[in-house]
Amino acid sequence: LQDLESPKLNGFPVLATESMYGKGHIGFGLASQLWYGEASAMATTVGEASGDFESDQMTLRAVWNGDWALRHRESFAFLTGVTYGD
């Protein structure tokens, strides 16, 4: 993602969000119509943080980039205004 003004991944626009919906929303769909693509191999780094040795621990960091896409948008739905289960 070199261009932060209009980010693209493999030529396709990227949208990132950390928003969460409340209890009144449910999403569901057909899992076979959801595609996952790996954008990179997993990169791992092993190191010892300052307090790890004393605690007999080790720090491991793994980063893996991927993306989800809908094959057919009609295969998924989003329901709002759900009131049961409260």
Distance bins in CASP14 RR format, pairs under 12 A and 6 or more apart:
PFRMAT RR
TARGET T0000
AUTHOR 0000-0000-0000
RMODE 2
METHOD distances of the structure
MODEL  1
1 7 1 0 1 0 0 0 0 0 0 0 0
1 8 1 0 0 1 0 0 0 0 0 0 0
1 9 1 0 0 1 0 0 0 0 0 0 0
1 10 0 0 0 0 0 1 0 0 0 0 0
1 11 0 0 0 0 0 1 0 0 0 0 0
1 12 0 0 0 0 0 1 0 0 0 0 0
1 13 0 0 0 0 0 1 0 0 0 0 0
1 14 1 0 0 1 0 0 0 0 0 0 0
1 15 0 0 0 0 0 1 0 0 0 0 0
1 16 0 0 0 0 1 0 0 0 0 0 0
1 39 0 0 0 0 0 1 0 0 0 0 0
1 65 0 0 0 0 1 0 0 0 0 0 0
1 67 0 0 0 0 0 1 0 0 0 0 0
2 8 0 0 0 0 1 0 0 0 0 0 0
2 9 0 0 0 0 0 1 0 0 0 0 0
2 11 0 0 0 0 0 1 0 0 0 0 0
2 14 0 0 0 0 0 1 0 0 0 0 0
3 9 0 0 0 0 0 1 0 0 0 0 0
3 11 0 0 0 0 0 1 0 0 0 0 0
3 13 0 0 0 0 0 1 0 0 0 0 0
3 14 0 0 0 0 1 0 0 0 0 0 0
4 14 0 0 0 0 0 1 0 0 0 0 0
4 16 0 0 0 0 0 1 0 0 0 0 0
5 13 0 0 0 0 0 1 0 0 0 0 0
5 14 0 0 0 0 0 1 0 0 0 0 0
6 12 0 0 0 0 0 1 0 0 0 0 0
6 13 1 0 0 1 0 0 0 0 0 0 0
6 14 0 0 0 0 1 0 0 0 0 0 0
6 15 0 0 0 0 0 1 0 0 0 0 0
7 13 1 0 0 1 0 0 0 0 0 0 0
7 14 1 0 1 0 0 0 0 0 0 0 0
7 15 0 0 0 0 1 0 0 0 0 0 0
7 16 1 0 0 1 0 0 0 0 0 0 0
7 67 0 0 0 0 0 1 0 0 0 0 0
8 14 1 0 0 1 0 0 0 0 0 0 0
8 15 0 0 0 0 0 1 0 0 0 0 0
8 39 0 0 0 0 0 1 0 0 0 0 0
8 67 0 0 0 0 0 1 0 0 0 0 0
9 15 0 0 0 0 0 1 0 0 0 0 0
9 16 0 0 0 0 0 1 0 0 0 0 0
9 37 0 0 0 0 0 1 0 0 0 0 0
9 38 0 0 0 0 0 1 0 0 0 0 0
9 39 1 0 0 1 0 0 0 0 0 0 0
9 40 0 0 0 0 0 1 0 0 0 0 0
9 65 0 0 0 0 1 0 0 0 0 0 0
9 66 0 0 0 0 1 0 0 0 0 0 0
9 67 1 0 0 1 0 0 0 0 0 0 0
9 68 0 0 0 0 0 1 0 0 0 0 0
9 69 0 0 0 0 0 1 0 0 0 0 0
10 37 0 0 0 0 1 0 0 0 0 0 0
10 38 0 0 0 0 0 1 0 0 0 0 0
10 39 1 0 0 1 0 0 0 0 0 0 0
10 40 0 0 0 0 0 1 0 0 0 0 0
10 65 0 0 0 0 0 1 0 0 0 0 0
10 66 0 0 0 0 0 1 0 0 0 0 0
10 67 0 0 0 0 1 0 0 0 0 0 0
10 69 0 0 0 0 0 1 0 0 0 0 0
11 39 0 0 0 0 0 1 0 0 0 0 0
11 67 0 0 0 0 0 1 0 0 0 0 0
12 37 0 0 0 0 0 1 0 0 0 0 0
12 39 0 0 0 0 0 1 0 0 0 0 0
12 67 0 0 0 0 1 0 0 0 0 0 0
12 69 0 0 0 0 1 0 0 0 0 0 0
13 67 0 0 0 0 0 1 0 0 0 0 0
13 69 0 0 0 0 0 1 0 0 0 0 0
14 39 0 0 0 0 0 1 0 0 0 0 0
14 65 0 0 0 0 0 1 0 0 0 0 0
14 66 0 0 0 0 0 1 0 0 0 0 0
14 67 0 0 0 0 1 0 0 0 0 0 0
14 68 0 0 0 0 0 1 0 0 0 0 0
14 69 0 0 0 0 0 1 0 0 0 0 0
15 67 0 0 0 0 0 1 0 0 0 0 0
15 68 0 0 0 0 0 1 0 0 0 0 0
15 69 0 0 0 0 0 1 0 0 0 0 0
16 67 0 0 0 0 0 1 0 0 0 0 0
16 68 0 0 0 0 0 1 0 0 0 0 0
19 25 0 0 0 0 0 1 0 0 0 0 0
21 27 0 0 0 0 1 0 0 0 0 0 0
21 78 0 0 0 0 1 0 0 0 0 0 0
21 79 0 0 0 0 0 1 0 0 0 0 0
21 80 0 0 0 0 1 0 0 0 0 0 0
21 81 0 0 0 0 0 1 0 0 0 0 0
21 82 0 0 0 0 0 1 0 0 0 0 0
22 80 0 0 0 0 1 0 0 0 0 0 0
22 81 0 0 0 0 1 0 0 0 0 0 0
22 82 0 0 0 0 1 0 0 0 0 0 0
22 86 0 0 0 0 0 1 0 0 0 0 0
23 79 0 0 0 0 0 1 0 0 0 0 0
23 80 0 0 0 0 0 1 0 0 0 0 0
23 81 0 0 0 0 1 0 0 0 0 0 0
23 82 1 0 0 1 0 0 0 0 0 0 0
23 83 0 0 0 0 1 0 0 0 0 0 0
23 84 0 0 0 0 1 0 0 0 0 0 0
23 85 1 0 0 1 0 0 0 0 0 0 0
23 86 1 0 0 1 0 0 0 0 0 0 0
24 78 0 0 0 0 0 1 0 0 0 0 0
24 79 0 0 0 0 1 0 0 0 0 0 0
24 80 1 0 0 1 0 0 0 0 0 0 0
24 81 1 0 1 0 0 0 0 0 0 0 0
24 82 1 0 1 0 0 0 0 0 0 0 0
24 83 1 0 0 1 0 0 0 0 0 0 0
24 84 0 0 0 0 1 0 0 0 0 0 0
24 85 0 0 0 0 1 0 0 0 0 0 0
24 86 0 0 0 0 1 0 0 0 0 0 0
25 77 0 0 0 0 0 1 0 0 0 0 0
25 78 1 0 0 1 0 0 0 0 0 0 0
25 79 1 0 0 1 0 0 0 0 0 0 0
25 80 1 0 1 0 0 0 0 0 0 0 0
25 81 1 0 0 1 0 0 0 0 0 0 0
25 82 1 0 0 1 0 0 0 0 0 0 0
25 83 0 0 0 0 0 1 0 0 0 0 0
26 76 0 0 0 0 0 1 0 0 0 0 0
26 77 0 0 0 0 1 0 0 0 0 0 0
26 78 1 0 0 1 0 0 0 0 0 0 0
26 79 1 0 1 0 0 0 0 0 0 0 0
26 80 0 0 0 0 1 0 0 0 0 0 0
26 81 0 0 0 0 1 0 0 0 0 0 0
26 82 1 0 1 0 0 0 0 0 0 0 0
26 83 0 0 0 0 0 1 0 0 0 0 0
26 84 0 0 0 0 1 0 0 0 0 0 0
26 85 0 0 0 0 0 1 0 0 0 0 0
27 34 0 0 0 0 0 1 0 0 0 0 0
27 75 0 0 0 0 0 1 0 0 0 0 0
27 76 1 0 0 1 0 0 0 0 0 0 0
27 77 1 0 0 1 0 0 0 0 0 0 0
27 78 1 0 1 0 0 0 0 0 0 0 0
27 79 1 0 0 1 0 0 0 0 0 0 0
27 80 0 0 0 0 1 0 0 0 0 0 0
27 81 0 0 0 0 0 1 0 0 0 0 0
27 82 0 0 0 0 1 0 0 0 0 0 0
28 34 0 0 0 0 0 1 0 0 0 0 0
28 75 0 0 0 0 1 0 0 0 0 0 0
28 76 1 0 0 1 0 0 0 0 0 0 0
28 77 1 0 0 1 0 0 0 0 0 0 0
28 78 0 0 0 0 1 0 0 0 0 0 0
28 79 1 0 0 1 0 0 0 0 0 0 0
28 82 0 0 0 0 0 1 0 0 0 0 0
29 70 0 0 0 0 1 0 0 0 0 0 0
29 71 0 0 0 0 0 1 0 0 0 0 0
29 72 0 0 0 0 0 1 0 0 0 0 0
29 73 0 0 0 0 0 1 0 0 0 0 0
29 74 0 0 0 0 1 0 0 0 0 0 0
29 75 1 0 1 0 0 0 0 0 0 0 0
29 76 1 0 1 0 0 0 0 0 0 0 0
29 77 1 0 0 1 0 0 0 0 0 0 0
29 78 0 0 0 0 1 0 0 0 0 0 0
29 79 0 0 0 0 0 1 0 0 0 0 0
30 70 0 0 0 0 1 0 0 0 0 0 0
30 71 0 0 0 0 1 0 0 0 0 0 0
30 72 0 0 0 0 1 0 0 0 0 0 0
30 73 0 0 0 0 0 1 0 0 0 0 0
30 74 0 0 0 0 1 0 0 0 0 0 0
30 75 1 0 1 0 0 0 0 0 0 0 0
30 76 1 0 0 1 0 0 0 0 0 0 0
30 77 0 0 0 0 1 0 0 0 0 0 0
31 68 0 0 0 0 0 1 0 0 0 0 0
31 70 0 0 0 0 0 1 0 0 0 0 0
31 71 0 0 0 0 0 1 0 0 0 0 0
31 75 0 0 0 0 1 0 0 0 0 0 0
31 76 0 0 0 0 1 0 0 0 0 0 0
32 70 0 0 0 0 0 1 0 0 0 0 0
32 71 0 0 0 0 1 0 0 0 0 0 0
32 72 0 0 0 0 0 1 0 0 0 0 0
32 75 0 0 0 0 1 0 0 0 0 0 0
32 76 0 0 0 0 0 1 0 0 0 0 0
33 68 0 0 0 0 0 1 0 0 0 0 0
33 69 0 0 0 0 1 0 0 0 0 0 0
33 70 1 0 0 1 0 0 0 0 0 0 0
33 71 1 0 1 0 0 0 0 0 0 0 0
33 72 1 0 1 0 0 0 0 0 0 0 0
33 73 0 0 0 0 1 0 0 0 0 0 0
33 74 0 0 0 0 1 0 0 0 0 0 0
33 75 1 1 0 0 0 0 0 0 0 0 0
33 76 1 0 0 1 0 0 0 0 0 0 0
33 77 0 0 0 0 0 1 0 0 0 0 0
34 67 0 0 0 0 0 1 0 0 0 0 0
34 68 1 0 0 1 0 0 0 0 0 0 0
34 69 1 0 0 1 0 0 0 0 0 0 0
34 70 1 0 0 1 0 0 0 0 0 0 0
34 71 1 0 0 1 0 0 0 0 0 0 0
34 72 0 0 0 0 1 0 0 0 0 0 0
34 73 0 0 0 0 0 1 0 0 0 0 0
34 75 1 0 0 1 0 0 0 0 0 0 0
34 76 1 0 0 1 0 0 0 0 0 0 0
35 66 0 0 0 0 0 1 0 0 0 0 0
35 67 0 0 0 0 1 0 0 0 0 0 0
35 68 1 0 0 1 0 0 0 0 0 0 0
35 69 1 0 1 0 0 0 0 0 0 0 0
35 70 1 0 0 1 0 0 0 0 0 0 0
35 71 1 0 1 0 0 0 0 0 0 0 0
35 72 0 0 0 0 0 1 0 0 0 0 0
35 75 0 0 0 0 0 1 0 0 0 0 0
36 64 0 0 0 0 0 1 0 0 0 0 0
36 65 0 0 0 0 0 1 0 0 0 0 0
36 66 1 0 0 1 0 0 0 0 0 0 0
36 67 1 0 0 1 0 0 0 0 0 0 0
36 68 1 0 1 0 0 0 0 0 0 0 0
36 69 1 0 0 1 0 0 0 0 0 0 0
36 70 0 0 0 0 0 1 0 0 0 0 0
36 71 0 0 0 0 0 1 0 0 0 0 0
37 64 0 0 0 0 0 1 0 0 0 0 0
37 65 0 0 0 0 1 0 0 0 0 0 0
37 66 1 0 1 0 0 0 0 0 0 0 0
37 67 1 0 1 0 0 0 0 0 0 0 0
37 68 1 0 0 1 0 0 0 0 0 0 0
37 69 1 0 0 1 0 0 0 0 0 0 0
38 64 1 0 0 1 0 0 0 0 0 0 0
38 65 1 0 0 1 0 0 0 0 0 0 0
38 66 1 0 1 0 0 0 0 0 0 0 0
38 67 0 0 0 0 1 0 0 0 0 0 0
38 68 0 0 0 0 0 1 0 0 0 0 0
39 63 0 0 0 0 0 1 0 0 0 0 0
39 64 0 0 0 0 1 0 0 0 0 0 0
39 65 1 0 1 0 0 0 0 0 0 0 0
39 66 1 0 1 0 0 0 0 0 0 0 0
39 67 1 0 0 1 0 0 0 0 0 0 0
39 68 0 0 0 0 0 1 0 0 0 0 0
39 69 0 0 0 0 0 1 0 0 0 0 0
40 62 0 0 0 0 0 1 0 0 0 0 0
40 63 0 0 0 0 1 0 0 0 0 0 0
40 64 1 0 0 1 0 0 0 0 0 0 0
40 65 1 0 1 0 0 0 0 0 0 0 0
40 66 1 0 0 1 0 0 0 0 0 0 0
40 67 0 0 0 0 0 1 0 0 0 0 0
41 62 0 0 0 0 0 1 0 0 0 0 0
41 63 0 0 0 0 1 0 0 0 0 0 0
41 64 1 0 0 1 0 0 0 0 0 0 0
41 65 0 0 0 0 1 0 0 0 0 0 0
41 66 0 0 0 0 0 1 0 0 0 0 0
42 60 0 0 0 0 0 1 0 0 0 0 0
42 61 0 0 0 0 0 1 0 0 0 0 0
42 62 1 0 1 0 0 0 0 0 0 0 0
42 63 1 0 0 1 0 0 0 0 0 0 0
42 64 1 0 1 0 0 0 0 0 0 0 0
42 65 0 0 0 0 1 0 0 0 0 0 0
42 66 0 0 0 0 0 1 0 0 0 0 0
43 60 0 0 0 0 0 1 0 0 0 0 0
43 61 0 0 0 0 1 0 0 0 0 0 0
43 62 1 0 0 1 0 0 0 0 0 0 0
43 63 1 0 1 0 0 0 0 0 0 0 0
43 64 1 0 0 1 0 0 0 0 0 0 0
43 65 0 0 0 0 1 0 0 0 0 0 0
44 58 0 0 0 0 0 1 0 0 0 0 0
44 59 0 0 0 0 0 1 0 0 0 0 0
44 60 1 0 0 1 0 0 0 0 0 0 0
44 61 1 0 0 1 0 0 0 0 0 0 0
44 62 1 0 1 0 0 0 0 0 0 0 0
44 63 1 0 0 1 0 0 0 0 0 0 0
44 64 0 0 0 0 1 0 0 0 0 0 0
45 58 0 0 0 0 0 1 0 0 0 0 0
45 59 0 0 0 0 1 0 0 0 0 0 0
45 60 1 0 0 1 0 0 0 0 0 0 0
45 61 1 0 1 0 0 0 0 0 0 0 0
45 62 1 0 0 1 0 0 0 0 0 0 0
45 63 0 0 0 0 1 0 0 0 0 0 0
46 52 0 0 0 0 0 1 0 0 0 0 0
46 57 0 0 0 0 0 1 0 0 0 0 0
46 58 1 0 0 1 0 0 0 0 0 0 0
46 59 1 0 0 1 0 0 0 0 0 0 0
46 60 1 0 1 0 0 0 0 0 0 0 0
46 61 1 0 0 1 0 0 0 0 0 0 0
46 62 0 0 0 0 1 0 0 0 0 0 0
47 53 0 0 0 0 0 1 0 0 0 0 0
47 57 0 0 0 0 0 1 0 0 0 0 0
47 58 1 0 0 1 0 0 0 0 0 0 0
47 59 1 0 1 0 0 0 0 0 0 0 0
47 60 1 0 0 1 0 0 0 0 0 0 0
47 61 0 0 0 0 1 0 0 0 0 0 0
48 54 0 0 0 0 0 1 0 0 0 0 0
48 55 0 0 0 0 0 1 0 0 0 0 0
48 56 0 0 0 0 0 1 0 0 0 0 0
48 57 0 0 0 0 1 0 0 0 0 0 0
48 58 1 0 0 1 0 0 0 0 0 0 0
48 59 1 0 0 1 0 0 0 0 0 0 0
48 60 0 0 0 0 0 1 0 0 0 0 0
49 55 0 0 0 0 1 0 0 0 0 0 0
49 57 0 0 0 0 1 0 0 0 0 0 0
49 58 0 0 0 0 1 0 0 0 0 0 0
49 59 1 0 1 0 0 0 0 0 0 0 0
49 60 0 0 0 0 0 1 0 0 0 0 0
49 61 0 0 0 0 0 1 0 0 0 0 0
50 57 0 0 0 0 0 1 0 0 0 0 0
50 59 0 0 0 0 0 1 0 0 0 0 0
51 57 1 0 0 1 0 0 0 0 0 0 0
51 58 0 0 0 0 0 1 0 0 0 0 0
51 59 0 0 0 0 1 0 0 0 0 0 0
52 58 1 0 1 0 0 0 0 0 0 0 0
52 59 1 0 1 0 0 0 0 0 0 0 0
52 60 0 0 0 0 0 1 0 0 0 0 0
53 59 0 0 0 0 0 1 0 0 0 0 0
68 76 0 0 0 0 0 1 0 0 0 0 0
69 75 0 0 0 0 0 1 0 0 0 0 0
69 76 0 0 0 0 0 1 0 0 0 0 0
70 76 1 0 0 1 0 0 0 0 0 0 0
70 77 0 0 0 0 0 1 0 0 0 0 0
70 78 0 0 0 0 0 1 0 0 0 0 0
END
